[in-house]
Amino acid sequence: MSIFWDLMQQSKIEEQEAQTASLEERVQFLETELKKTKALLSKTLIALEEHIDVDIDGDGKKGR
């Protein structure tokens, strides 16, 4: 029985390691996507402020 128990435990350990790697990959992907989204939002805000000539975000500048 001990051999089967060890095999089951090893299987669970390997399964957990795979989930952890997958989670780390997903977090990395989400962090990259967040950076891209922030950059796009910033560019959009700058363009909008320049277009309508209004300081939308309250930073004291219109556009750049």
C-alpha positions as CSV (number, residue, x, y, z in Angstrom):
1,M,0.0,0.0,0.0
2,S,2.8,2.4,0.8
3,I,4.0,2.4,-2.8
4,F,0.6,3.3,-4.1
5,W,0.3,6.1,-1.5
6,D,3.7,7.5,-2.5
7,L,2.6,7.4,-6.2
8,M,-0.6,9.2,-5.4
9,Q,1.3,11.8,-3.3
10,Q,3.8,12.4,-6.1
11,S,1.0,12.8,-8.6
12,K,-0.6,15.4,-6.4
13,I,2.7,17.2,-6.0
14,E,3.3,17.3,-9.8
15,E,-0.3,18.5,-10.4
16,Q,0.2,21.3,-7.9
17,E,3.5,22.3,-9.5
18,A,1.7,22.5,-12.9
19,Q,-1.0,24.7,-11.5
20,T,1.5,27.0,-9.9
21,A,3.4,27.4,-13.2
22,S,0.2,28.0,-15.0
23,L,-0.9,30.6,-12.4
24,E,2.5,32.4,-12.7
25,E,2.2,32.4,-16.5
26,R,-1.3,33.9,-16.2
27,V,-0.2,36.5,-13.7
28,Q,2.7,37.5,-16.0
29,F,0.3,37.7,-19.0
30,L,-2.2,39.9,-17.0
31,E,0.6,42.2,-15.9
32,T,1.8,42.6,-19.5
33,E,-1.8,43.3,-20.6
34,L,-2.3,45.8,-17.8
35,K,0.8,47.7,-18.9
36,K,-0.4,47.8,-22.5
37,T,-3.9,49.0,-21.4
38,K,-2.4,51.7,-19.2
39,A,-0.2,52.9,-22.1
40,L,-3.2,53.0,-24.5
41,L,-5.3,54.8,-21.9
42,S,-2.6,57.4,-21.5
43,K,-2.3,58.0,-25.2
44,T,-6.1,58.2,-25.6
45,L,-6.4,60.7,-22.7
46,I,-3.6,62.9,-24.2
47,A,-5.3,62.8,-27.7
48,L,-8.7,63.6,-26.2
49,E,-7.3,66.5,-24.1
50,E,-5.6,67.9,-27.1
51,H,-8.7,67.5,-29.3
52,I,-11.2,69.1,-26.9
53,D,-8.6,71.5,-25.3
54,V,-9.6,70.5,-21.7
55,D,-7.5,69.2,-18.8
56,I,-9.5,66.1,-18.1
57,D,-7.2,64.4,-15.6
58,G,-6.5,67.5,-13.5
59,D,-2.7,67.4,-14.0
60,G,-2.6,71.1,-15.0
61,K,-1.8,70.3,-18.7
62,K,-4.0,69.8,-21.7
63,G,-2.5,66.9,-23.7
64,R,1.2,66.5,-23.3
